[in-house]
Amino acid sequence: MRAVGFHSEPAQIAGAPQGTEHEFTSGNGLHPRAEIELYCRRNSHQLVTWYEPAENEPPNDFDARHDRYRKMVASFTGPGARLALVLVPDASHFAEDLETLVSRLIELDRLGTEVRCTDPDRPDALQSGEELLGLGGRSPQRQARIRDAIVAKASRGEVLGRTPFGYRSGADGLMKPVPGEADVVNEIFTKYAGPWRAKGSKPLGGPGMRAIARALNDRGLLTRTGRPWSALAISGILKNRTYLGTYTRYGVRIAGSHEPLVEREIFNRAEAVTDMRSPVRKRPTEPPYLLGGVARCDLCGRGLFGLTRRRSWKRTDGSVTSRSYRYYECPSRDARRERTEDVARHSSWRAEELEQAVIRDISGWSERIRRKLRPARGSSLADEVAEAEREFNRAVRAVAAAYGTLQDLVAPLKNLEDARADAGEKKADEMDIEQLFLDVKSKNISKAKSAISAMVERVIAGEGTIEVIPRY
């Protein structure tokens, strides 16, 4: 396979006699170039070019590293370009922080190539970055390289870390089915895959992920963490190839290492149904929800999330028109149950109605309330950034553990970048209270949202009632 070498100048390399070849093991002291060359000889890769630091380049010259990366990408996309496997000693040679690494891995994945580490303990670039790199340049203390015994354990298919729903770790270290959970996994795949179709035809498929989650919840079944099932949890099950009996960990993949829970034909059919149902998504252009992060349900206290429903219909003249409807809804709401049973109703509001009601309430605050206000724009933005970082880290851990693909990191990365950009534009100094009251009514959605977050502790939304609590 064609390959290119990419590395940075290490700050310190343990001395190794020049011209001597050492066994390629973790921490053997070889120069990065020598590591990559040895890896290629052992794996029959053809090194076609190098992207390495110039002479006397400082170890942490990130601008120079970025220029080398862009030059490499240009070589993959120009006229007559040919793709190649990108080889690096470990993720720290390829990026200075975790978000930069993820951004570059996503870009190369879209081009049709990948990055592989020559470090035998961490051949997967994302797993290497998860351990070696931190967010926003806050690099954690470099941990000791994973011992050879761990990789050997993975090569035998023995469990490392948490087992997926449906399996447990047996006495021999291999994954064993959990009877009740295994039945649920099989049920999820069978229902979602739907009825059989002749070869070459599109699968019809069964109920959607939300419907399957709702059916499991109606029977009182919970996930392993004790939470109700959700469409996201169902999606994670359907993407996990572990249920085929294939073990994937630390770059090691072993087919038939444990008992499968799903037949391959059903797994493939479910995968085809997902591909058929996945829409081609355009870049979202809708404005953010003004009350995101402050609106809560009066019944259970959970935060309301913004929900957009789109409807389209055909007019009498044959033309097709569509419209979007925006709502705030409590995640605990079960609309079907609330329609058919006499149960308490969790919050559900048309977005425009709730937002206008909150703005009217704020505008009517008395002079006494205004004097007592203690706006907290800086801290609220910091909270948003921290939450975006937590979500990004969770997504990286999930994909590094083979739950999902690099494309599942696109949205968390974008959310993190947007949160940081928003925080960078705001000043944390003392704010003009009167200006905040003007900003609440601004047509600039970002400005209005920041002003509301600064002045409002929370909004308690009930069925036809709201309570706006100022920040004191």
Secondary structure, 3 states (H helix, E strand, C coil): CEEEEECCCCCCCCCCCCCCCCCCCCCCCCCHHHHHHHHHHHHCCEEEEEECCCCCCCCCCHHHHHHHHHHHHHHHHCCCCCCCEEEECCHHHCCCCHHHHHHHHHHHHHHCCCEEECCCCCCEHHHHHHHHCCHHHCCCCCCCCCCHHHHHHHHCCCCCCCCCCCEEECCCCCEEECHHHHHHHHHHHHHHHCCCCCCCCCCCCCCCHHHHHHHHHHCCCCCCCCCCCCHHHHHHHHHCHHHHCCEEECCEEECCCCCCCCCHHHHHHHHHHHHHHCCCCCCCCCCCCCCCCCEEECCCCCECEEEEEEEEEECCCCCEEEEEEEEEECCCCCHHHHHHCCCCCCCEEEHHHHHHHHHHHHHCCCHHHHHHCCCCHHHHHHHHHHHHHHHHHHHHHHHHCCCCCHHHHHHHHHHHHHHHHHHHHCCCCCCCHHHHHHHHCCCCHHHHHHHHHHHEEEEEECCCCEEEEECC
